[in-house]
């Protein structure tokens, strides 16, 4: 997360893989699945990192920052 954007905005991972995200902005962000409760990092303060586990079911999962809904991305689970 940098400059109020996810980079990369699309990420392909294996089912059940642990994913660490780094917030390079000065304000808090989240990585939150837009549908259901597939994953949610909770608030990650500026300059900190957070970890979540990819869903165990293959598919495409849209996500946003709940604080900044213009920040959008897609997690592809294979």
C-alpha positions in Angstrom: 0.0 0.0 0.0 1.6 3.2 -1.2 0.2 6.5 -2.3 -3.3 5.4 -1.4 -3.2 2.4 -3.8 -2.6 -1.3 -3.7 0.5 -2.3 -5.5 0.1 -4.7 -7.3 -3.6 -4.2 -7.5 -4.0 -7.9 -8.6 -2.2 -10.6 -6.8 -2.2 -14.4 -7.6 -1.6 -16.7 -4.6 -2.1 -20.4 -3.6 -5.1 -21.4 -1.5 -4.3 -21.0 2.2 -1.1 -19.0 1.6 0.0 -16.5 4.2 0.2 -13.0 2.7 2.0 -10.1 4.3 1.1 -6.5 3.2 3.2 -3.4 4.0 1.6 0.0 4.5 4.0 2.6 3.2 1.6 5.5 3.7 1.4 7.6 6.8 -2.3 6.8 7.5 -4.0 3.5 8.4 -5.3 1.1 5.7 -7.0 -2.3 5.6 -7.1 -5.2 3.1 -10.7 -6.4 3.4 -12.7 -8.8 1.1 -15.7 -7.0 -0.4 -18.0 -10.0 -0.2 -18.4 -12.1 2.9 -15.6 -12.6 5.4 -12.9 -14.3 3.3 -10.2 -12.1 4.7 -9.6 -8.8 6.6 -6.3 -7.5 8.0 -8.0 -5.0 10.3 -6.4 -1.6 10.6 -2.7 -1.5 9.6 -1.0 1.7 10.8 1.2 3.7 8.5 4.7 2.2 8.3 3.5 -1.1 9.6 2.7 -4.5 8.1 -0.1 -7.0 8.5 -0.7 -10.6 7.5 -3.7 -12.6 6.4 -4.4 -16.1 5.0 -5.7 -16.5 1.5 -9.1 -18.3 1.3 -8.9 -22.1 0.9 -11.3 -22.0 -2.0 -10.0 -21.1 -5.5 -11.5 -18.0 -7.1 -11.3 -14.3 -7.6 -11.8 -12.1 -4.5 -12.2 -8.3 -4.7 -10.9 -6.3 -1.8 -10.8 -2.7 -0.6 -9.5 -0.5 2.1 -12.4 0.1 4.4 -11.1 3.6 5.3 -10.4 4.5 1.6 -13.0 2.7 -0.6 -11.3 4.1 -3.7 -8.4 1.7 -3.0 -9.4 -1.5 -4.7 -7.7 -4.7 -5.7 -8.2 -8.4 -6.6 -6.8 -11.5 -5.0 -6.8 -14.5 -7.3 -6.6 -17.8 -5.5 -5.5 -20.9 -7.4 
